[in-house]
Amino acid sequence: MSCGDPHETDCGDVLAEVYLYLDLECADDRRSLIRDHLDECSPCLREFGIEQEVKALVARCCGSELAPAELKSRLRLKLSELVVNAEARELRTD
């Protein structure tokens, strides 16, 4: 995904790391770059909001249990496929 505007951090890189960002699993300097990007890029901020909602939904459904690593991997794969499909639709000219 790209909003078409130049950014210090690529939109695709930001969205690929959004779960690391949400889970506080990336380095402070990387968190700062991602936060700055989200502040200036509304398409990525919208996608971030969707990812945040999915994470909250999984947390609600699993209660105090941690989601299995396999489930997280499958969800990440499915979400990345959805992002790629959405990008392909955006690039298509009719």
Biopython code that builds the backbone (N, CA, C, O; Angstrom):
import numpy as np
from Bio.PDB.StructureBuilder import StructureBuilder

atoms = [
    (1, "MET", "N", (0.857, -1.170, 0.000)),
    (1, "MET", "CA", (0.000, 0.000, 0.000)),
    (1, "MET", "C", (0.897, 1.225, 0.000)),
    (1, "MET", "O", (1.944, 1.241, 0.646)),
    (2, "SER", "N", (0.493, 2.214, -0.703)),
    (2, "SER", "CA", (1.185, 3.489, -0.684)),
    (2, "SER", "C", (0.155, 4.575, -0.929)),
    (2, "SER", "O", (-0.740, 4.430, -1.761)),
    (3, "CYS", "N", (0.298, 5.661, -0.193)),
    (3, "CYS", "CA", (-0.648, 6.759, -0.360)),
    (3, "CYS", "C", (-0.216, 7.669, -1.502)),
    (3, "CYS", "O", (-0.939, 8.594, -1.873)),
    (4, "GLY", "N", (0.976, 7.402, -2.064)),
    (4, "GLY", "CA", (1.466, 8.218, -3.161)),
    (4, "GLY", "C", (2.327, 9.379, -2.722)),
    (4, "GLY", "O", (2.970, 10.020, -3.553)),
    (5, "ASP", "N", (2.353, 9.665, -1.435)),
    (5, "ASP", "CA", (3.184, 10.743, -0.916)),
    (5, "ASP", "C", (4.509, 10.174, -0.421)),
    (5, "ASP", "O", (4.550, 9.059, 0.099)),
    (6, "PRO", "N", (5.587, 10.930, -0.580)),
    (6, "PRO", "CA", (6.882, 10.436, -0.079)),
    (6, "PRO", "C", (6.930, 10.494, 1.454)),
    (6, "PRO", "O", (6.493, 11.467, 2.068)),
    (7, "HIS", "N", (7.466, 9.437, 2.045)),
    (7, "HIS", "CA", (7.606, 9.364, 3.492)),
    (7, "HIS", "C", (8.996, 8.855, 3.821)),
    (7, "HIS", "O", (9.633, 8.180, 3.013)),
    (8, "GLU", "N", (9.455, 9.184, 5.007)),
    (8, "GLU", "CA", (10.742, 8.668, 5.472)),
    (8, "GLU", "C", (10.701, 7.145, 5.564)),
    (8, "GLU", "O", (11.683, 6.472, 5.254)),
    (9, "THR", "N", (9.568, 6.611, 5.990)),
    (9, "THR", "CA", (9.381, 5.169, 6.119)),
    (9, "THR", "C", (8.309, 4.731, 5.136)),
    (9, "THR", "O", (7.231, 5.322, 5.085)),
    (10, "ASP", "N", (8.597, 3.703, 4.358)),
    (10, "ASP", "CA", (7.681, 3.206, 3.333)),
    (10, "ASP", "C", (6.384, 2.686, 3.955)),
    (10, "ASP", "O", (6.405, 2.061, 5.015)),
    (11, "CYS", "N", (5.264, 2.946, 3.295)),
    (11, "CYS", "CA", (3.956, 2.500, 3.786)),
    (11, "CYS", "C", (3.919, 0.986, 3.987)),
    (11, "CYS", "O", (3.410, 0.507, 5.000)),
    (12, "GLY", "N", (4.451, 0.240, 3.037)),
    (12, "GLY", "CA", (4.455, -1.216, 3.139)),
    (12, "GLY", "C", (5.232, -1.701, 4.343)),
    (12, "GLY", "O", (4.824, -2.652, 5.010)),
    (13, "ASP", "N", (6.367, -1.042, 4.627)),
    (13, "ASP", "CA", (7.169, -1.410, 5.790)),
    (13, "ASP", "C", (6.404, -1.151, 7.081)),
    (13, "ASP", "O", (6.458, -1.952, 8.014)),
    (14, "VAL", "N", (5.700, -0.040, 7.129)),
    (14, "VAL", "CA", (4.926, 0.301, 8.324)),
    (14, "VAL", "C", (3.843, -0.735, 8.564)),
    (14, "VAL", "O", (3.691, -1.229, 9.681)),
    (15, "LEU", "N", (3.094, -1.068, 7.528)),
    (15, "LEU", "CA", (1.996, -2.017, 7.690)),
    (15, "LEU", "C", (2.498, -3.428, 7.979)),
    (15, "LEU", "O", (1.820, -4.202, 8.656)),
    (16, "ALA", "N", (3.686, -3.766, 7.468)),
    (16, "ALA", "CA", (4.252, -5.086, 7.749)),
    (16, "ALA", "C", (4.637, -5.221, 9.227)),
    (16, "ALA", "O", (4.690, -6.330, 9.758)),
    (17, "GLU", "N", (4.903, -4.100, 9.882)),
    (17, "GLU", "CA", (5.351, -4.128, 11.273)),
    (17, "GLU", "C", (4.287, -3.667, 12.261)),
    (17, "GLU", "O", (4.586, -3.458, 13.437)),
    (18, "VAL", "N", (3.068, -3.508, 11.804)),
    (18, "VAL", "CA", (2.046, -2.923, 12.662)),
    (18, "VAL", "C", (1.779, -3.773, 13.910)),
    (18, "VAL", "O", (1.531, -3.223, 14.983)),
    (19, "TYR", "N", (1.826, -5.110, 13.786)),
    (19, "TYR", "CA", (1.594, -5.938, 14.975)),
    (19, "TYR", "C", (2.756, -5.825, 15.954)),
    (19, "TYR", "O", (2.544, -5.832, 17.167)),
    (20, "LEU", "N", (3.966, -5.721, 15.448)),
    (20, "LEU", "CA", (5.108, -5.511, 16.340)),
    (20, "LEU", "C", (4.941, -4.191, 17.091)),
    (20, "LEU", "O", (5.236, -4.095, 18.283)),
    (21, "TYR", "N", (4.466, -3.189, 16.375)),
    (21, "TYR", "CA", (4.221, -1.881, 16.977)),
    (21, "TYR", "C", (3.128, -1.974, 18.045)),
    (21, "TYR", "O", (3.286, -1.462, 19.153)),
    (22, "LEU", "N", (2.031, -2.628, 17.700)),
    (22, "LEU", "CA", (0.917, -2.756, 18.648)),
    (22, "LEU", "C", (1.306, -3.547, 19.896)),
    (22, "LEU", "O", (0.850, -3.248, 21.000)),
    (23, "ASP", "N", (2.154, -4.560, 19.706)),
    (23, "ASP", "CA", (2.552, -5.417, 20.822)),
    (23, "ASP", "C", (3.783, -4.900, 21.563)),
    (23, "ASP", "O", (4.310, -5.572, 22.449)),
    (24, "LEU", "N", (4.236, -3.700, 21.194)),
    (24, "LEU", "CA", (5.425, -3.094, 21.808)),
    (24, "LEU", "C", (6.636, -4.009, 21.678)),
    (24, "LEU", "O", (7.444, -4.121, 22.601)),
    (25, "GLU", "N", (6.756, -4.664, 20.519)),
    (25, "GLU", "CA", (7.830, -5.618, 20.301)),
    (25, "GLU", "C", (8.905, -5.102, 19.347)),
    (25, "GLU", "O", (9.768, -5.870, 18.922)),
    (26, "CYS", "N", (8.866, -3.828, 19.009)),
    (26, "CYS", "CA", (9.920, -3.293, 18.153)),
    (26, "CYS", "C", (10.737, -2.269, 18.952)),
    (26, "CYS", "O", (10.292, -1.748, 19.975)),
    (27, "ALA", "N", (11.922, -2.008, 18.459)),
    (27, "ALA", "CA", (12.838, -1.085, 19.135)),
    (27, "ALA", "C", (12.229, 0.316, 19.196)),
    (27, "ALA", "O", (11.411, 0.690, 18.355)),
    (28, "ASP", "N", (12.636, 1.070, 20.191)),
    (28, "ASP", "CA", (12.092, 2.422, 20.396)),
    (28, "ASP", "C", (12.268, 3.309, 19.168)),
    (28, "ASP", "O", (11.358, 4.061, 18.817)),
    (29, "ASP", "N", (13.425, 3.232, 18.510)),
    (29, "ASP", "CA", (13.643, 4.087, 17.337)),
    (29, "ASP", "C", (12.706, 3.692, 16.193)),
    (29, "ASP", "O", (12.234, 4.548, 15.445)),
    (30, "ARG", "N", (12.441, 2.386, 16.062)),
    (30, "ARG", "CA", (11.510, 1.923, 15.023)),
    (30, "ARG", "C", (10.079, 2.334, 15.371)),
    (30, "ARG", "O", (9.312, 2.723, 14.490)),
    (31, "ARG", "N", (9.723, 2.248, 16.647)),
    (31, "ARG", "CA", (8.389, 2.695, 17.089)),
    (31, "ARG", "C", (8.187, 4.163, 16.753)),
    (31, "ARG", "O", (7.117, 4.570, 16.299)),
    (32, "SER", "N", (9.223, 4.943, 16.980)),
    (32, "SER", "CA", (9.142, 6.380, 16.702)),
    (32, "SER", "C", (8.925, 6.632, 15.205)),
    (32, "SER", "O", (8.104, 7.469, 14.831)),
    (33, "LEU", "N", (9.660, 5.910, 14.349)),
    (33, "LEU", "CA", (9.480, 6.066, 12.898)),
    (33, "LEU", "C", (8.067, 5.680, 12.469)),
    (33, "LEU", "O", (7.441, 6.369, 11.664)),
    (34, "ILE", "N", (7.575, 4.569, 13.019)),
    (34, "ILE", "CA", (6.228, 4.111, 12.658)),
    (34, "ILE", "C", (5.183, 5.100, 13.152)),
    (34, "ILE", "O", (4.251, 5.433, 12.419)),
    (35, "ARG", "N", (5.326, 5.575, 14.388)),
    (35, "ARG", "CA", (4.372, 6.545, 14.941)),
    (35, "ARG", "C", (4.370, 7.822, 14.103)),
    (35, "ARG", "O", (3.305, 8.365, 13.810)),
    (36, "ASP", "N", (5.551, 8.307, 13.714)),
    (36, "ASP", "CA", (5.635, 9.514, 12.879)),
    (36, "ASP", "C", (4.950, 9.290, 11.532)),
    (36, "ASP", "O", (4.248, 10.166, 11.027)),
    (37, "HIS", "N", (5.160, 8.119, 10.965)),
    (37, "HIS", "CA", (4.525, 7.807, 9.679)),
    (37, "HIS", "C", (3.006, 7.790, 9.819)),
    (37, "HIS", "O", (2.292, 8.362, 8.995)),
    (38, "LEU", "N", (2.518, 7.130, 10.868)),
    (38, "LEU", "CA", (1.070, 7.057, 11.079)),
    (38, "LEU", "C", (0.465, 8.449, 11.299)),
    (38, "LEU", "O", (-0.673, 8.705, 10.905)),
    (39, "ASP", "N", (1.216, 9.326, 11.916)),
    (39, "ASP", "CA", (0.743, 10.692, 12.150)),
    (39, "ASP", "C", (0.555, 11.472, 10.854)),
    (39, "ASP", "O", (-0.281, 12.373, 10.788)),
    (40, "GLU", "N", (1.328, 11.132, 9.824)),
    (40, "GLU", "CA", (1.272, 11.915, 8.587)),
    (40, "GLU", "C", (0.605, 11.188, 7.412)),
    (40, "GLU", "O", (0.399, 11.786, 6.356)),
    (41, "CYS", "N", (0.271, 9.917, 7.583)),
    (41, "CYS", "CA", (-0.260, 9.126, 6.464)),
    (41, "CYS", "C", (-1.621, 8.547, 6.841)),
    (41, "CYS", "O", (-1.695, 7.537, 7.540)),
    (42, "SER", "N", (-2.681, 9.174, 6.387)),
    (42, "SER", "CA", (-4.027, 8.734, 6.776)),
    (42, "SER", "C", (-4.396, 7.344, 6.252)),
    (42, "SER", "O", (-5.087, 6.616, 6.964)),
    (43, "PRO", "N", (-3.973, 6.927, 5.038)),
    (43, "PRO", "CA", (-4.294, 5.553, 4.628)),
    (43, "PRO", "C", (-3.669, 4.507, 5.556)),
    (43, "PRO", "O", (-4.314, 3.511, 5.884)),
    (44, "CYS", "N", (-2.439, 4.722, 5.973)),
    (44, "CYS", "CA", (-1.791, 3.781, 6.891)),
    (44, "CYS", "C", (-2.437, 3.846, 8.271)),
    (44, "CYS", "O", (-2.588, 2.822, 8.938)),
    (45, "LEU", "N", (-2.812, 5.033, 8.694)),
    (45, "LEU", "CA", (-3.483, 5.172, 9.988)),
    (45, "LEU", "C", (-4.805, 4.412, 9.974)),
    (45, "LEU", "O", (-5.169, 3.790, 10.972)),
    (46, "ARG", "N", (-5.527, 4.455, 8.860)),
    (46, "ARG", "CA", (-6.779, 3.711, 8.728)),
    (46, "ARG", "C", (-6.518, 2.205, 8.823)),
    (46, "ARG", "O", (-7.230, 1.497, 9.536)),
    (47, "GLU", "N", (-5.496, 1.711, 8.106)),
    (47, "GLU", "CA", (-5.147, 0.288, 8.173)),
    (47, "GLU", "C", (-4.698, -0.092, 9.584)),
    (47, "GLU", "O", (-5.036, -1.167, 10.080)),
    (48, "PHE", "N", (-3.948, 0.783, 10.218)),
    (48, "PHE", "CA", (-3.505, 0.550, 11.598)),
    (48, "PHE", "C", (-4.720, 0.391, 12.505)),
    (48, "PHE", "O", (-4.738, -0.477, 13.378)),
    (49, "GLY", "N", (-5.732, 1.225, 12.300)),
    (49, "GLY", "CA", (-6.950, 1.141, 13.108)),
    (49, "GLY", "C", (-7.648, -0.194, 12.934)),
    (49, "GLY", "O", (-8.171, -0.757, 13.896)),
    (50, "ILE", "N", (-7.656, -0.705, 11.701)),
    (50, "ILE", "CA", (-8.262, -2.012, 11.433)),
    (50, "ILE", "C", (-7.477, -3.095, 12.168)),
    (50, "ILE", "O", (-8.065, -3.970, 12.804)),
    (51, "GLU", "N", (-6.156, -3.034, 12.080)),
    (51, "GLU", "CA", (-5.308, -4.027, 12.757)),
    (51, "GLU", "C", (-5.516, -3.963, 14.277)),
    (51, "GLU", "O", (-5.545, -4.990, 14.955)),
    (52, "GLN", "N", (-5.657, -2.764, 14.784)),
    (52, "GLN", "CA", (-5.876, -2.567, 16.216)),
    (52, "GLN", "C", (-7.202, -3.209, 16.636)),
    (52, "GLN", "O", (-7.289, -3.828, 17.696)),
    (53, "GLU", "N", (-8.216, -3.059, 15.810)),
    (53, "GLU", "CA", (-9.516, -3.658, 16.102)),
    (53, "GLU", "C", (-9.454, -5.186, 16.059)),
    (53, "GLU", "O", (-10.058, -5.860, 16.894)),
    (54, "VAL", "N", (-8.722, -5.726, 15.087)),
    (54, "VAL", "CA", (-8.567, -7.184, 15.002)),
    (54, "VAL", "C", (-7.869, -7.701, 16.250)),
    (54, "VAL", "O", (-8.278, -8.712, 16.821)),
    (55, "LYS", "N", (-6.837, -7.021, 16.667)),
    (55, "LYS", "CA", (-6.113, -7.423, 17.876)),
    (55, "LYS", "C", (-7.044, -7.379, 19.092)),
    (55, "LYS", "O", (-7.026, -8.291, 19.919)),
    (56, "ALA", "N", (-7.838, -6.344, 19.201)),
    (56, "ALA", "CA", (-8.771, -6.221, 20.327)),
    (56, "ALA", "C", (-9.829, -7.329, 20.267)),
    (56, "ALA", "O", (-10.211, -7.882, 21.299)),
    (57, "LEU", "N", (-10.297, -7.649, 19.062)),
    (57, "LEU", "CA", (-11.281, -8.713, 18.903)),
    (57, "LEU", "C", (-10.702, -10.061, 19.333)),
    (57, "LEU", "O", (-11.355, -10.819, 20.050)),
    (58, "VAL", "N", (-9.496, -10.353, 18.901)),
    (58, "VAL", "CA", (-8.845, -11.607, 19.296)),
    (58, "VAL", "C", (-8.677, -11.647, 20.815)),
    (58, "VAL", "O", (-8.910, -12.682, 21.440)),
    (59, "ALA", "N", (-8.277, -10.531, 21.402)),
    (59, "ALA", "CA", (-8.100, -10.481, 22.861)),
    (59, "ALA", "C", (-9.429, -10.733, 23.571)),
    (59, "ALA", "O", (-9.478, -11.451, 24.569)),
    (60, "ARG", "N", (-10.506, -10.140, 23.052)),
    (60, "ARG", "CA", (-11.828, -10.343, 23.660)),
    (60, "ARG", "C", (-12.280, -11.791, 23.536)),
    (60, "ARG", "O", (-12.807, -12.370, 24.486)),
    (61, "CYS", "N", (-12.072, -12.364, 22.372)),
    (61, "CYS", "CA", (-12.527, -13.736, 22.125)),
    (61, "CYS", "C", (-11.708, -14.770, 22.882)),
    (61, "CYS", "O", (-12.229, -15.813, 23.278)),
    (62, "CYS", "N", (-10.451, -14.486, 23.080)),
    (62, "CYS", "CA", (-9.576, -15.442, 23.762)),
    (62, "CYS", "C", (-9.543, -15.199, 25.265)),
    (62, "CYS", "O", (-8.920, -15.962, 26.004)),
    (63, "GLY", "N", (-10.204, -14.151, 25.719)),
    (63, "GLY", "CA", (-10.194, -13.845, 27.156)),
    (63, "GLY", "C", (-8.784, -13.590, 27.632)),
    (63, "GLY", "O", (-8.041, -12.825, 27.018)),
    (64, "SER", "N", (-8.420, -14.222, 28.711)),
    (64, "SER", "CA", (-7.082, -14.011, 29.255)),
    (64, "SER", "C", (-6.057, -14.951, 28.625)),
    (64, "SER", "O", (-4.868, -14.879, 28.935)),
    (65, "GLU", "N", (-6.525, -15.835, 27.738)),
    (65, "GLU", "CA", (-5.614, -16.746, 27.064)),
    (65, "GLU", "C", (-4.837, -15.992, 25.994)),
    (65, "GLU", "O", (-5.328, -15.025, 25.410)),
    (66, "LEU", "N", (-3.622, -16.451, 25.752)),
    (66, "LEU", "CA", (-2.854, -15.909, 24.642)),
    (66, "LEU", "C", (-3.223, -16.680, 23.391)),
    (66, "LEU", "O", (-3.397, -17.898, 23.427)),
    (67, "ALA", "N", (-3.340, -15.966, 22.289)),
    (67, "ALA", "CA", (-3.635, -16.634, 21.024)),
    (67, "ALA", "C", (-2.436, -17.492, 20.638)),
    (67, "ALA", "O", (-1.292, -17.061, 20.783)),
    (68, "PRO", "N", (-2.690, -18.701, 20.149)),
    (68, "PRO", "CA", (-1.584, -19.566, 19.728)),
    (68, "PRO", "C", (-0.778, -18.917, 18.609)),
    (68, "PRO", "O", (-1.322, -18.179, 17.787)),
    (69, "ALA", "N", (0.510, -19.193, 18.584)),
    (69, "ALA", "CA", (1.395, -18.617, 17.563)),
    (69, "ALA", "C", (0.910, -18.965, 16.158)),
    (69, "ALA", "O", (1.004, -18.141, 15.248)),
    (70, "GLU", "N", (0.392, -20.183, 15.977)),
    (70, "GLU", "CA", (-0.098, -20.602, 14.664)),
    (70, "GLU", "C", (-1.271, -19.726, 14.219)),
    (70, "GLU", "O", (-1.354, -19.349, 13.050)),
    (71, "LEU", "N", (-2.169, -19.403, 15.137)),
    (71, "LEU", "CA", (-3.302, -18.541, 14.809)),
    (71, "LEU", "C", (-2.812, -17.149, 14.414)),
    (71, "LEU", "O", (-3.284, -16.580, 13.430)),
    (72, "LYS", "N", (-1.875, -16.606, 15.172)),
    (72, "LYS", "CA", (-1.328, -15.288, 14.840)),
    (72, "LYS", "C", (-0.702, -15.296, 13.450)),
    (72, "LYS", "O", (-0.893, -14.366, 12.666)),
    (73, "SER", "N", (0.053, -16.362, 13.153)),
    (73, "SER", "CA", (0.694, -16.458, 11.841)),
    (73, "SER", "C", (-0.338, -16.528, 10.725)),
    (73, "SER", "O", (-0.194, -15.866, 9.697)),
    (74, "ARG", "N", (-1.384, -17.335, 10.931)),
    (74, "ARG", "CA", (-2.426, -17.445, 9.915)),
    (74, "ARG", "C", (-3.151, -16.116, 9.724)),
    (74, "ARG", "O", (-3.449, -15.732, 8.593)),
    (75, "LEU", "N", (-3.435, -15.415, 10.813)),
    (75, "LEU", "CA", (-4.105, -14.114, 10.709)),
    (75, "LEU", "C", (-3.224, -13.103, 9.983)),
    (75, "LEU", "O", (-3.706, -12.364, 9.124)),
    (76, "ARG", "N", (-1.937, -13.067, 10.323)),
    (76, "ARG", "CA", (-1.022, -12.140, 9.649)),
    (76, "ARG", "C", (-0.955, -12.435, 8.160)),
    (76, "ARG", "O", (-0.976, -11.519, 7.338)),
    (77, "LEU", "N", (-0.874, -13.725, 7.811)),
    (77, "LEU", "CA", (-0.821, -14.115, 6.405)),
    (77, "LEU", "C", (-2.093, -13.678, 5.686)),
    (77, "LEU", "O", (-2.029, -13.097, 4.602)),
    (78, "LYS", "N", (-3.230, -13.954, 6.279)),
    (78, "LYS", "CA", (-4.507, -13.591, 5.664)),
    (78, "LYS", "C", (-4.631, -12.074, 5.507)),
    (78, "LYS", "O", (-5.079, -11.585, 4.470)),
    (79, "LEU", "N", (-4.231, -11.339, 6.539)),
    (79, "LEU", "CA", (-4.305, -9.872, 6.464)),
    (79, "LEU", "C", (-3.357, -9.329, 5.406)),
    (79, "LEU", "O", (-3.699, -8.382, 4.698)),
    (80, "SER", "N", (-2.168, -9.917, 5.289)),
    (80, "SER", "CA", (-1.237, -9.439, 4.261)),
    (80, "SER", "C", (-1.785, -9.737, 2.874)),
    (80, "SER", "O", (-1.591, -8.944, 1.952)),
    (81, "GLU", "N", (-2.473, -10.878, 2.708)),
    (81, "GLU", "CA", (-3.112, -11.185, 1.426)),
    (81, "GLU", "C", (-4.198, -10.161, 1.115)),
    (81, "GLU", "O", (-4.337, -9.727, -0.028)),
    (82, "LEU", "N", (-4.963, -9.777, 2.126)),
    (82, "LEU", "CA", (-6.014, -8.781, 1.920)),
    (82, "LEU", "C", (-5.422, -7.440, 1.520)),
    (82, "LEU", "O", (-5.971, -6.748, 0.663)),
    (83, "VAL", "N", (-4.303, -7.068, 2.138)),
    (83, "VAL", "CA", (-3.647, -5.798, 1.803)),
    (83, "VAL", "C", (-3.150, -5.849, 0.368)),
    (83, "VAL", "O", (-3.319, -4.886, -0.379)),
    (84, "VAL", "N", (-2.534, -6.967, -0.030)),
    (84, "VAL", "CA", (-2.035, -7.109, -1.401)),
    (84, "VAL", "C", (-3.193, -7.039, -2.391)),
    (84, "VAL", "O", (-3.086, -6.366, -3.416)),
    (85, "ASN", "N", (-4.298, -7.726, -2.099)),
    (85, "ASN", "CA", (-5.463, -7.681, -2.989)),
    (85, "ASN", "C", (-6.031, -6.272, -3.080)),
    (85, "ASN", "O", (-6.424, -5.832, -4.160)),
    (86, "ALA", "N", (-6.080, -5.562, -1.964)),
    (86, "ALA", "CA", (-6.584, -4.186, -1.972)),
    (86, "ALA", "C", (-5.666, -3.294, -2.795)),
    (86, "ALA", "O", (-6.139, -2.432, -3.536)),
    (87, "GLU", "N", (-4.353, -3.495, -2.669)),
    (87, "GLU", "CA", (-3.401, -2.708, -3.459)),
    (87, "GLU", "C", (-3.585, -2.981, -4.941)),
    (87, "GLU", "O", (-3.542, -2.060, -5.758)),
    (88, "ALA", "N", (-3.787, -4.236, -5.287)),
    (88, "ALA", "CA", (-3.968, -4.598, -6.700)),
    (88, "ALA", "C", (-5.212, -3.916, -7.270)),
    (88, "ALA", "O", (-5.210, -3.459, -8.413)),
    (89, "ARG", "N", (-6.269, -3.853, -6.465)),
    (89, "ARG", "CA", (-7.496, -3.195, -6.921)),
    (89, "ARG", "C", (-7.270, -1.692, -7.075)),
    (89, "ARG", "O", (-7.820, -1.068, -7.982)),
    (90, "GLU", "N", (-6.460, -1.113, -6.186)),
    (90, "GLU", "CA", (-6.184, 0.332, -6.273)),
    (90, "GLU", "C", (-5.370, 0.660, -7.516)),
    (90, "GLU", "O", (-5.542, 1.720, -8.117)),
    (91, "LEU", "N", (-4.480, -0.255, -7.901)),
    (91, "LEU", "CA", (-3.613, -0.003, -9.041)),
    (91, "LEU", "C", (-4.308, -0.243, -10.375)),
    (91, "LEU", "O", (-3.871, 0.277, -11.402)),
    (92, "ARG", "N", (-5.366, -1.011, -10.370)),
    (92, "ARG", "CA", (-6.073, -1.354, -11.599)),
    (92, "ARG", "C", (-6.754, -0.105, -12.163)),
    (92, "ARG", "O", (-7.416, 0.639, -11.439)),
    (93, "THR", "N", (-6.582, 0.105, -13.442)),
    (93, "THR", "CA", (-7.257, 1.225, -14.109)),
    (93, "THR", "C", (-8.376, 0.674, -14.975)),
    (93, "THR", "O", (-8.178, -0.265, -15.745)),
    (94, "ASP", "N", (-9.499, 1.242, -14.845)),
    (94, "ASP", "CA", (-10.673, 0.786, -15.619)),
    (94, "ASP", "C", (-11.060, 1.801, -16.657)),
    (94, "ASP", "O", (-12.020, 1.591, -17.399)),
]
sb = StructureBuilder()
sb.init_structure("model")
sb.init_model(0)
sb.init_chain("A")
sb.init_seg("    ")
for serial, (resi, resn, name, xyz) in enumerate(atoms, 1):
    if name == "N":
        sb.init_residue(resn, " ", resi, " ")
    sb.init_atom(name, np.array(xyz, "f"), 0.0, 1.0, " ", f" {name:<3s}", serial, name[0])
structure = sb.get_structure()
